Amino acid sequence: MSEPQHVRESGTGTPLVLLHAFPLSSRMWERQLAVLPGPDGTAARVLAPDLRGFGAAPQSGEAPSLDVLADDVARLLDRSGVGRAVVGGLSMGGYVALAFARRHGDRLAGLLLADTKADPDTGEARANRERIARAVLARDSVRLLVDEQLPQPQLSATTVRERPEVVDRVRALMSEAAPAAVAWAQRAMAARPGSRDVLPAVSVPALVVVGEEDAITPVGDARAMAGALPDAELRIVPGAGHLTPLEAPDAFDDAVRALLARVTAADRP
């Protein structure tokens, strides 16, 4: 089995694994790597891996499955000498975090679900993922995906209007994706099961974050997840779309710090 990940790491404190969105890479977490390992009591050891095929991580030779990526996270913890961690992800990263909770729930110290959902794809959504997978492979280009996703539905109308530099940054990050990685990830997401049954068993502190203008995994999906988790806080971020850490980083980081504080309090004897 090949080494699946390249990992960006910063800081000391509570281990916090951040799993990137599709089709981005760990570079989307550059701000969090810089600011979350702060000097206060919520300081974190931030670990941001590239998921298979994205960023500097090699392409997977295994059949497409988010369980493969969840097991990669467990191996990352092993290699990093971490027993339990706060595991969080955005969009596809959230799907991986849910798979991790299903397969490695005893290793969770906290759970962060950002702009994601616990339901499986509809038949229409699965068909669209396969269309994109075939198209990017046939063209050996991700241009079609970038053009279909940006600036909307990925980003909010507020971001497009007020923060055009975010549009440019996301376009650059998306354009770096390899067609083979895009196709593999699309098929893995299409094959994922629903995770609503996982949520009631997550007894650790949880945070659900969603952009108020998220058109891909809207507020209703976030409310449903927060309601099913035993110990969850819901943060709805005004003016943000599907990529809250990039569109509203201050609000996102404040929410994560609050989660870290809850995890620290829960771990005290």
C-alpha positions in Angstrom: 0.0 0.0 0.0 1.5 3.3 -1.0 1.9 6.2 1.4 -1.3 8.1 0.7 -0.7 11.5 2.0 1.3 14.6 2.1 0.6 16.5 5.4 0.9 20.1 6.4 1.4 20.5 10.1 1.7 23.4 12.5 1.6 24.1 16.2 1.1 22.1 19.4 -1.9 21.4 21.5 -5.1 19.5 20.8 -4.6 17.5 17.6 -6.9 18.8 14.9 -7.1 17.1 11.5 -8.6 19.2 8.7 -9.8 17.4 5.6 -10.1 19.5 2.5 -13.0 20.0 0.1 -13.3 18.6 -3.4 -11.4 19.3 -5.7 -9.0 21.4 -3.6 -6.0 20.4 -1.5 -4.6 21.0 1.9 -3.5 24.5 0.7 -7.1 25.6 1.4 -6.2 25.4 5.2 -3.2 27.7 5.0 -4.8 30.3 7.2 -6.0 27.8 9.8 -2.4 26.4 9.9 -1.2 29.9 10.7 -3.8 31.1 13.2 -5.3 28.1 15.1 -2.0 27.1 16.8 -2.3 30.2 18.9 -0.9 30.9 22.4 -4.2 30.6 24.2 -5.9 27.6 25.9 -7.5 26.5 22.6 -4.2 26.1 20.8 -4.1 23.2 18.3 -1.7 20.9 16.6 -3.2 21.3 13.1 -2.7 18.4 10.6 -3.9 19.0 7.1 -3.4 16.1 4.7 -3.7 16.0 1.0 -6.3 13.3 0.2 -5.3 10.8 -2.4 -4.5 12.3 -5.7 -4.8 15.9 -4.6 -2.0 18.3 -3.8 1.2 16.3 -3.3 -0.5 13.0 -2.5 -0.1 10.1 -4.9 -3.2 8.8 -6.8 -4.9 5.9 -5.3 -4.7 2.5 -6.9 -7.6 1.2 -4.9 -11.3 1.2 -5.9 -13.0 4.5 -5.2 -14.2 4.6 -1.6 -14.3 7.2 1.1 -13.6 4.4 3.5 -10.1 4.3 2.0 -9.6 7.9 2.8 -11.0 7.5 6.4 -8.5 4.7 7.0 -5.7 7.0 5.7 -6.7 9.4 8.4 -6.3 6.7 11.0 -2.8 5.8 9.6 -2.0 9.5 9.7 -2.8 9.6 13.4 -0.6 6.5 14.0 2.3 8.0 12.1 1.9 11.2 14.1 1.8 9.6 17.5 -1.8 10.7 18.1 -4.3 8.5 19.8 -7.4 10.7 19.6 -8.0 13.9 17.6 -10.6 16.4 16.6 -11.4 15.4 13.1 -13.0 17.8 10.7 -13.7 18.3 7.1 -15.4 20.5 4.6 -17.7 19.1 1.9 -16.0 16.0 0.7 -13.7 16.3 3.7 -16.9 16.1 5.9 -17.9 12.9 4.1 -14.5 11.5 5.0 -14.9 12.7 8.6 -18.2 10.9 8.8 -16.6 7.7 7.4 -13.9 8.1 10.0 -16.5 8.4 12.8 -18.1 5.2 11.5 -14.9 3.2 11.2 -12.7 4.7 13.9 -15.1 6.4 16.3 -12.9 5.5 19.4 -10.2 7.8 18.0 -12.4 10.9 18.0 -11.9 13.7 20.5 -14.2 16.0 18.6 -16.0 16.2 15.3 -16.2 19.2 12.9 -18.6 19.0 9.9 -18.5 22.0 7.6 -20.7 22.6 4.6 -21.4 18.9 4.2 -24.3 16.4 4.7 -25.0 13.0 6.1 -27.3 11.8 3.3 -26.1 9.8 0.3 -26.4 11.1 -3.2 -29.6 10.9 -5.1 -29.6 9.0 -8.4 -29.4 12.2 -10.3 -26.4 13.4 -8.3 -24.6 10.1 -8.8 -25.2 10.3 -12.6 -23.9 13.8 -12.6 -20.7 12.7 -10.8 -20.1 10.0 -13.3 -20.7 12.5 -16.2 -18.0 14.7 -14.7 -15.6 11.8 -14.0 -15.9 10.6 -17.6 -15.5 14.1 -19.1 -12.4 15.2 -17.1 -10.7 11.9 -18.0 -11.7 12.1 -21.7 -10.4 15.7 -21.9 -7.5 15.2 -19.5 -8.6 18.6 -18.0 -10.6 19.8 -15.1 -11.7 23.0 -17.0 -15.3 21.7 -17.4 -15.6 21.2 -13.6 -14.1 24.6 -12.7 -16.4 26.3 -15.2 -19.5 24.6 -13.9 -18.7 25.2 -10.2 -17.3 28.8 -10.1 -18.2 31.3 -9.0 -21.5 29.6 -8.2 -22.7 27.3 -6.7 -19.4 27.0 -4.8 -19.3 30.6 -3.5 -22.1 32.9 -2.3 -23.4 35.9 -4.2 -22.0 38.0 -1.3 -18.5 36.6 -1.7 -18.6 37.1 -5.5 -19.7 40.7 -5.0 -17.6 41.7 -2.1 -14.5 39.5 -2.2 -13.5 38.7 -5.8 -10.0 37.7 -4.6 -11.6 34.6 -3.0 -13.1 33.7 -6.4 -9.6 33.9 -7.9 -8.0 31.9 -5.2 -10.6 29.1 -5.4 -10.3 29.0 -9.2 -6.5 28.6 -8.8 -6.9 25.8 -6.2 -9.5 23.9 -8.3 -7.4 24.2 -11.5 -4.5 22.4 -9.8 -6.5 19.2 -9.4 -5.5 16.2 -11.5 -8.2 14.7 -13.7 -7.6 11.2 -12.4 -8.0 12.4 -8.8 -11.2 14.3 -9.7 -12.7 11.2 -11.3 -11.7 8.9 -8.4 -13.1 11.2 -5.8 -16.4 11.7 -7.8 -16.9 8.0 -7.9 -16.0 7.6 -4.3 -18.5 10.2 -3.2 -21.2 8.7 -5.5 -20.7 5.3 -3.8 -20.8 6.6 -0.2 -23.6 5.3 2.1 -25.7 7.6 4.2 -24.3 8.5 7.6 -27.3 9.6 9.6 -27.0 6.4 11.6 -23.5 7.4 12.6 -24.4 10.7 14.2 -26.3 9.5 17.4 -23.2 7.4 18.4 -20.8 10.4 18.3 -20.6 11.2 22.0 -17.7 13.7 21.8 -18.2 17.5 21.3 -19.2 18.3 17.7 -19.5 21.4 15.6 -21.6 21.9 12.5 -20.7 24.9 10.4 -22.6 26.0 7.3 -22.7 29.1 5.1 -26.0 30.9 5.2 -25.9 31.0 1.4 -24.6 27.5 0.8 -26.5 26.2 -2.3 -24.8 22.7 -2.3 -25.3 21.5 1.3 -27.8 24.1 2.6 -28.7 25.1 6.1 -31.4 22.4 6.4 -28.8 19.7 6.0 -26.7 21.2 8.7 -29.6 21.6 11.1 -30.5 17.9 10.5 -26.9 16.8 11.4 -26.7 19.0 14.5 -30.0 17.8 15.7 -28.9 14.1 15.4 -25.6 14.6 17.2 -25.8 14.3 21.0 -23.4 17.2 21.8 -23.4 19.6 18.9 -23.2 23.3 18.2 -24.6 24.7 15.0 -22.9 27.8 13.5 -24.6 29.5 10.5 -22.2 31.9 8.9 -23.8 35.0 7.3 -22.7 35.9 3.8 -20.8 32.6 3.2 -21.5 29.9 0.6 -20.1 26.4 0.4 -16.5 27.2 1.3 -16.9 29.0 4.7 -13.2 28.8 5.8 -12.2 30.7 2.6 -15.2 33.0 2.4 -15.6 33.9 6.1 -12.4 32.8 7.8 -12.8 34.9 11.0 -16.2 33.4 11.8 -15.0 29.9 10.9 -11.9 30.1 13.0 -13.8 31.5 16.0 -16.2 28.5 15.8 -13.3 26.0 15.6 -11.7 27.6 18.7 -15.0 27.3 20.6 -15.0 23.6 19.6 -11.4 23.1 20.8 -12.4 24.7 24.1 -15.3 22.3 24.6 -13.0 19.4 23.8 -10.5 20.6 26.3 -13.2 20.9 29.0 -14.6 17.5 28.2 -11.2 15.9 28.6 -10.5 17.4 32.0 -10.9 14.8 34.8 
